[in-house]
Each structure stands twice: as C-alpha cells, then as structure tokens.
Amino acid sequence: MGGVVVEAQGVSFRHPADWRSEAVEGAAAVVVLPVGEGAFAPNVVLTIVDSTAPIEDASIAALAAAGDQHPKAVVIACDLWQPDTIYPGRRITFTYPAGDGAQVDVAKWVWATGRRHVHLSASSAPYQTPHLAETFLWIASTLQIAEEA
Amino acid sequence: MAELDVRAAQLGERVEDVSWVAERQRFGFSEPTVRRAALELLAAGSARSRLSRADAASPAADDLRRAGLIDAKGRFTPAGETVVAHWHAPTSLFDITTSSLGRTGRLTVWTGPGSVLVATTPPYGDARFGEDAVHIWLSSYDRAVSLLASWLGIAPVWTFGEESTVVSAETYARRVSAPTTAPEHAATHLAFAWGEPWAEHVVVSRAGVLTVVHAGRAGWLRATPGPEGIELVPLPTAQFFGILQRIFLDTTAA
C-alpha cells in the first residue's frame, strides 16, 4: 500500500512519505505537507471523541460544526463514504474564509463505531485543492479502525 | 436523534436530512447597490478617471457617488480606480446567468492584479432591490470560487442515481421555462428532478460554457448539448465545486 503509517488510539492511516507528523493538543494525530514560507501548509488531522450516537448524528454534528466553528463557511457536500464497510462514514466538503483574504478548503471524513466518533479532516488552500484531492482520498481510504470489542 | 431524509427513506436509504444546511448559508445580497447602467458610466470614463459632464449629471451617477466610486464632480475616487483596474486588462472572467420561472440573476467576476471584482444581482431576482440592482465588491483570488458556490446556492443534497438521460433541445427548453411532464424514458432520478423547481445556470468562462440545472430537492444536473439533444446527468455538489475550482485555476494560471 505504501506510505507511512500513523496510529493513535486504535485508529491508523497512511500518509505520503514526504509529509511529517506534528503534535497538536486536542488532536490524536496530525500530518503536514512541508511547504515554502508563507504558504498554507496542507494538513490532515485525526480527532476521536467518545460517543455512542450513530453515523447520522455524527454527520449532522460535523455539518453544524463547520458553520459554528468557521463563520461564513460554505458547506458544499455530504457524501456517503464506503457505505458497505463495517463502519460506513460520510465525507463532508466545506470551505471557509481564514482571514486576510485567505480561504481554506476542507474534506472531512466522519465515522461512528458505536463507541466513538472518528474524524479525519484534510485542509488545503483553494489553489492546492485540485492537486491534493487524490492524495486526501487515498489517505482517507487507508484509515482503519480497530474493531470495537 | 438525527432526522432522516424522507425521500431517501422511500428509496430504501437511511441517511440524515441535510436540507437545513442550505438555509443556514443563504447568500446575503445587500446594499450598497448600483444600477448596471452606472457601471457602464464608470467604464466609459475610465480613460480619464472621471465621468463626462453629461454622465456626471445623470441619475445613474448618483449610484456611483453613494457607493463611493466617484466624488461630487464625477472624478474617480481610489475605490473607483480600483474597480476599473479590473476591467483594463482582466486575466479572467466568470459570468453566470440564472433563469428560473421568468426571473433572472447574474454574477460576474473579473480577476485583476491581486484581487477579484464581483458584481451580482440577487440570485433569483428580488423586487426589494430594483430589477437592475447590482452589488459590487472586491475579494481575494482564494475566495472567488467560494463566492460562486454561495451565490449559486451549492449545499449538501443527496443524489441517488448516476444514469444520464438525453432529451430533445426543445423538451429541455420547455422545461427550463415552465414545469412540464417528465419524458417517459427519463431515468428514475431525472423523473424526480423533473418535477422539482428548476433554475438553469449558464457558467461562461475562458474554459467554455458549463450549463447546470438546480432541481430543488433532487440537487444538480449537468446539461450537455450533443447530436441527439441535451444529455442530463446528476452532478454531485462536491464534483460541481471541483469543476468550478479547476475552471478558475485553469483560466487564471499565469
């Protein structure tokens, strides 16, 4: 499959070898693509929260959070993600203004295991998004959740 | 417990209702506005950075004064100069026209040095603002496509079905103008979409012409002319947004 494996709290995913891991408070894992000074650094953030709510609720919460956390965000899409797997998920696409004329595009994957909600957020600047879309899809496709006992 | 999507449930799909998101992010058309004729006066005076005496005395010139684009004597303010700078040598142009049940809307984006100039009418017309009212403002390159998405009303909507259907150009044109009965050969999703309110959007850029239909609860359709007629295919919103992003990047690349 290639790439470098990141594992946290029973959730793992792979990322390209030239991305680097960073420690960020509140996140289970963060990987960043190094870029030149002043440019937006594309990143993927894994967060995990305890919740018994089903995927429909996890999705609604993520859709609401996009607007609550980012004023003037435009939520573009909510799509089924791997609906025939053990943990069917959602892919939520949104974009938000980030100050001083900047904009950030986000592809956020959401899963519900019956015990936890797992979020994988991939962020990029609009001029980067078309070039990174396939990479983000690949990263999300490698995510594995250790089966809940 | 999340509310479930009723139509999806009828199709045997269990998914959450996402229709509330669109209302939450409705495009905010606001003052100040100018009449489109006022913009034409501004363009006409750009070579001298002032309106002619006759134009400066016209009612449309008052719009420009209220918007801070010219002074009392018709001379361009710095804001007015910034606006016309986007017309001198535009690197790209997006022009979207919308028609829905006889009402029209228009959005135009010019890219200039380091910024974009946006001129919009209300998306589907709005009698409160007058039929030719245009709101103009400057924004950044990075925000241009999100502005398009917001004005178009792109928001989450479930799309079930990928089949395309070809209808005659006449059948399509009649449906754009007013509700009609769905063609017998319409794929399942299109048959549902046919009965929803339609708004046609024609996106013109240096990349060509992209025609889409917003069909209410059925989401979006891409309308592509061909030798047999108009091919209508469901267009998921994430895919639509990606298309707009690529068009913008391709047409503004140095």
Contacts between the chains, C-beta under 8 A, distances in Angstrom:
chain1	res1	chain2	res2	distance
A	54	B	2	7.7
A	56	B	1	7.9
A	56	B	2	4.0
A	56	B	4	6.8
A	56	B	14	7.4
A	56	B	15	6.8
A	56	B	16	4.0
A	57	B	1	6.8
A	57	B	2	4.7
A	57	B	16	7.6
A	59	B	2	7.3
A	59	B	16	5.3
A	59	B	18	7.8
A	60	B	2	4.6
A	60	B	16	5.4
A	60	B	18	7.9
A	63	B	18	6.5
A	63	B	21	5.7
A	63	B	156	6.9
A	67	B	21	7.8
A	67	B	24	5.9
A	67	B	25	6.8
A	73	B	25	7.3
A	74	B	25	5.7
A	74	B	146	5.2
A	74	B	149	5.2
A	74	B	150	5.0
A	74	B	154	7.2
A	74	B	155	7.9
A	75	B	21	5.1
A	75	B	24	8.0
A	75	B	25	6.4
A	75	B	155	6.3
A	75	B	156	6.0
A	76	B	149	6.2
A	76	B	154	5.7
A	76	B	155	7.3
A	76	B	156	7.2
A	76	B	237	5.4
A	76	B	238	5.9
A	76	B	241	4.7
A	77	B	156	5.4
A	77	B	236	6.5
A	77	B	237	4.2
A	77	B	238	3.8
A	77	B	241	7.1
A	78	B	16	7.9
A	78	B	18	5.1
A	78	B	21	7.8
A	78	B	156	4.0
A	78	B	158	7.9
A	79	B	236	6.7
A	79	B	238	6.0
A	80	B	15	7.2
A	91	B	238	7.5
A	92	B	156	7.7
A	93	B	237	7.6
A	93	B	238	4.7
A	93	B	241	6.7
A	95	B	145	7.8
A	95	B	146	4.7
A	95	B	149	7.2
A	95	B	241	7.9
A	96	B	146	7.9
A	97	B	143	6.1
A	97	B	146	7.4
A	101	B	139	7.4
A	101	B	140	3.3
A	101	B	142	6.3
A	101	B	143	6.7
A	102	B	140	7.3
A	102	B	142	5.7
A	103	B	140	7.3
A	103	B	142	4.0
A	103	B	143	4.9
A	103	B	146	5.8
A	125	B	142	6.3
A	126	B	142	5.1
A	126	B	145	6.1
A	126	B	146	7.6
A	126	B	245	6.3
A	126	B	249	8.0
A	127	B	141	7.8
A	127	B	142	7.1
A	127	B	249	6.3
A	129	B	242	7.9
A	129	B	245	6.0
A	130	B	242	6.9
A	130	B	245	5.7
A	130	B	246	5.5
A	130	B	249	6.2
A	133	B	242	7.0
